[in-house]
Amino acid sequence: MDDLSSIRKAVDTLINDLLALGCEVVAVGRGYCITAPEGREATVKVLLAGFGPRDHLLDMFNEALRCRGLVIEI
């Protein structure tokens, strides 16, 4: 994933996959929070590991979640 369009698409896909698993995924402040439903923690952990490092994409995840209205204002 080198180009910005591919990265944005991958972020959107991960968010969709997390939501499909029943996770609560929200932008919080300048970051974001993922809460796995009880009993699905291992599945979520595997999904996130498969995506790879996300720290450098913090702003992109936050923006994508805010655009979807998935935000908690603090």
NORRALIN-V472389 format. One record per helix or strand of 2 or more residues. SS is the DSSP state (H for helix, E for strand). FROM is the first residue (numbers start at 1). TO is the last residue. If there is no record, write none. Layout:
# NORRALIN-V472389
ss | from | to
SS | FROM | TO
SS | FROM | TO
This chain:
# NORRALIN-V472389
ss | from | to
H | 4 | 20
E | 24 | 28
E | 31 | 35
H | 41 | 51
H | 55 | 67
E | 71 | 72
